[in-house]
Every structure is written in C-alpha cells, then in structure tokens.
Amino acid sequence: MRRGRLRTAAAVCGGILMLDCAHHRPPPLATAPDEGRTSVRVLNAPATPSEGAVATTERLTPAYASPDNRLPDYPAVALKAGCRRGIVAVRVHIDPEGNVSAQRDVPGRPLPADDCHMSFRASVQSAINTWRFAPAFRQTPIVDPAADPRAPVLRWKQEPIAIYLDFEFTFDVVAGQGIVRSQ
C-alpha cells in the first residue's frame, strides 16, 4: 500500500514538473560577466480598467530581436589607434511595429568622452539603426461579465506596445583582432 502511494505521488510530482517546464524556455547558457547585460521596460502605461470592471491580470510579451541583427563591428580606426577595451551601454527604443525608433545612453552609464569610446559608440549606433524586432505585446483577458469570475480566461486581446531594451556591448582586442560581445 505504501509503495503504491509513493508511486502515485512521484507520478503526480513528475507530471506537475513536466507541465511547469513545458511553459518555460530553458535558461540561457552561462556567460562571462563581461559579455554584457540587458534589461527591458515597457514605455506605455497599461490602460486603467473602467469602474465596475473585473480586476484582471495582463501579460506582456517582450520584443524579440531578429536573428538577422548583426553586432557592431570593431572600428578599424580604434584598432589602429591602439584602443584596447571599451564598454558601450545603449538604450534602444522599439516602436509598436518592432522598428528602432531611438537610441539613447543608459541613465547612470555615461560614455567616457575619449576618441576610442566615441568610435565604439558610432559603430553601435550604425549597427542598431539596421536592427529589427518582433514587436512587444500587452495581452489583456476578454472577460464576459455574465460568466463565472472563476472560469478560465478563454480569449485575450493583444495590442502591440512601445518598449525599450538596454544593451551593453564590450569591445575588446584578442590576439590582435578587434571583437565585440553582447548578450
């Protein structure tokens, strides 16, 4: 009897774990700490529900970068000038269609004003101007007021939203070659 309960408990736990894992992407491979960081923030505030509306949760789908987006090139002028290493942090604003609408410095991460970093920043700007993204979306449930509030949500309204992503690019020289890394 005890073994039967143990098998049942193990099967239930395994099933729950399998269901939970089916909805998650695997974590990214570990990278060296100097290979960059990214962060995300939604630019448009969510619509406030009207009075008497049922409080619901909304979901955000982030913008995904196109696999065709290329990293910036290490500037030849910087390599020739003897620039060794530099880090450029940039905030990329993405419009609701998935296009880059603006680039700004990340607050609190000022770019040094030397020639090396200026050439690195120019390379980053040039590359990012060609980038494309799958747009970010806000998903809100469509709730039938006559339905049971405990019933599962069957339909979702999806609207594209503006968002920004912070990227950090590391420019480095390895074996005499300029390389650029990011995450």
VENWOTA-V652839 format. One line per field, one symbol per residue. phi: phi as a letter, one per 30 degrees, with the letter a starting at -180 (. if undefined). psi: psi as a letter, one per 20 degrees, with the letter a starting at -180 (. if undefined). burial: b if it has 24 or more other C-alpha atoms within 12 Angstrom, else e. A space follows every 10 residues. Layout:
# VENWOTA-V652839
phi->???
psi->???
burial->???
This chain:
# VENWOTA-V652839
phi->.ddddddddd dddddddddd ddccdddddd bdddcjbbbb bddcdddddd didddbcbbc cddcdddddc dddddedddd didcbabbcb ccdcddcjcd cabbddeibd decddddddd ddddddddec dbbdddbccb dccdeddddd dddcbbdbbd bdabbcbbcc cbcbhicdbb bab
psi->gghggggggg gggggggggg hhiqqqqqqp rqhjjrqqrq pphpqqqpqr piqpprqqqp prppqqiipq qqqpphhhgh ijpgqqpopq poppriijqp hqprqppjmq pqkrhghhhg hhggggghhi qqqpqqqppq qopohirpii qqphqppppq qqrqppqppo prpplippqp qr.
burial->eeeeeeeeee eeeeeeeeee eeeeeeeeee eeeeebbeeb ebeeeeeeee eeeeeeeeeb ebbebeeeee bbbbbeebbe eebbbbbbbb bbbbbbebbb eebbbbeeee beeeebbebb bbbbbebbeb bbbbbbbbeb beeeeeeeee eeeeeeeeeb bbbbbbbbbb bbeeeeebbb bbb
